[in-house]
Amino acid sequence: MRTSLQLLALTLITLLISTGCTKKGAHLNPGDPAPNVTLLDQTGTERSIESFRGQPLLVYFYPKDSTPGCTKEACAFRDVWDRYEAAGVAVVGVSTDDVESHAKFAEEHNLPFLLLADTDSELAKGFGLKSRLGFHPRMSFLLDGEGVIRAVYPDVDPGVHAAEVLEDAEALDLAR
């Protein structure tokens, strides 16, 4: 659990980034609107970022289905899914894998959230991410109910990321 000092530091860093008081990276930052891109999920259904309006959304980019780090991260979200539902925070995982790969990955690990097939890296590019060798970097964006980025996670630790985001959603008053 984060201390009050850690939460204050996170809030100050987010504020500094969103007001331009620190050097911004190539990716979108807190205060920026998320791009509205439509992709297919693991069932072949079209999903847009806009369709999640009205609730906080975590968009987490990961390199590849069924690899050790990506599986660990996805299963960590699965394992605390009831807490995400209680907080009203939606989650979508995004990689360059296709619908079929996502369907297999989601079924194999009983993932309760959507996986979006960003085969052309359209959504990643919209968030300012550069794919390398056809893979997205491991990075996440926490959006508020209006589609505005409230927190960015450039250095994700797959084992603790799910809990970290929930704490931040509560600290930023995004959870119900």
C-alpha positions, -999 to +999 in steps of 0.1 A: +000+000+000+013+034-008+020+060+019+005+094+020+038+109+009+040+086-021+005+096-031+013+132-027+045+128-049+024+110-076-001+138-075+026+165-078+044+147-106+011+142-125+004+179-120+038+190-132+036+168-163+001+179-171+011+216-168+042+212-189+067+219-160+087+189-169+101+176-201+074+156-219+081+123-237+069+114-271+039+097-256+007+114-245+007+128-209-017+135-181-042+162-192-041+151-229-073+136-244-070+099-254-073+092-291-106+076-302-096+046-322-118+016-330-102-019-329-115-054-328-115-072-295-109-109-289-144-118-300-142-098-332-164-070-319-155-034-328-146-014-297-136+023-295-120+042-266-151+065-268-174+036-259-159+036-224-170+072-217-186+077-183-162+054-165-124+054-158-105+032-182-070+017-181-055+012-215-025-011-210-001-018-239+019-050-238+043-067-263+029-102-270+002-127-259+013-158-241+048-146-231+059-148-195+058-111-186+026-104-205+009-134-190+019-124-155+005-089-161-028-101-176-033-127-148-025-100-122-055-079-136-076-111-136-068-119-100-080-085-087-108-081-113-135-080-086-118-049-072-117-032-106-154-039-110-162-026-076-142+006-084-159+009-117-126+010-136-126-008-170-095-024-185-084-031-220-052-048-230-037-038-263-010-055-284-003-061-321-015-097-319-045-105-340-081-114-328-074-151-329-043-148-307-062-126-283-091-151-281-068-180-273-049-160-247-081-147-230-096-182-230-064-199-218-061-176-188-098-168-182-093-131-187-124-111-178-114-079-197-111-070-233-080-074-254-078-052-285-060-062-317-039-032-327-023-050-357-014-018-374-004+000-342-030+027-349-040+030-312-003+028-300+006+056-325-024+077-312-010+075-277+025+084-291+040+050-286+066+036-311+064-001-317+097-019-320+101-049-342+063-050-344+057-050-306+042-024-284+062-012-254+048-022-220+031+011-210-003+021-196-026+051-195-053+057-169-082+077-183-110+095-164-146+091-174-142+119-200-114+102-218-087+125-204-054+109-194-049+112-157-018+090-151+009+074-173+029+043-164+060+041-186+079+016-165+054-011-157+063-040-133+039-067-145+035-083-111+024-051-092+009-030-119-027-040-114-027-031-077-008+001-084-034+014-109-062+007-085-045+027-057-039+055-082-075+055-094-086+059-058-060+086-050-070+105-082-107+101-072-115+082-103-130+051-086-167+051-077 
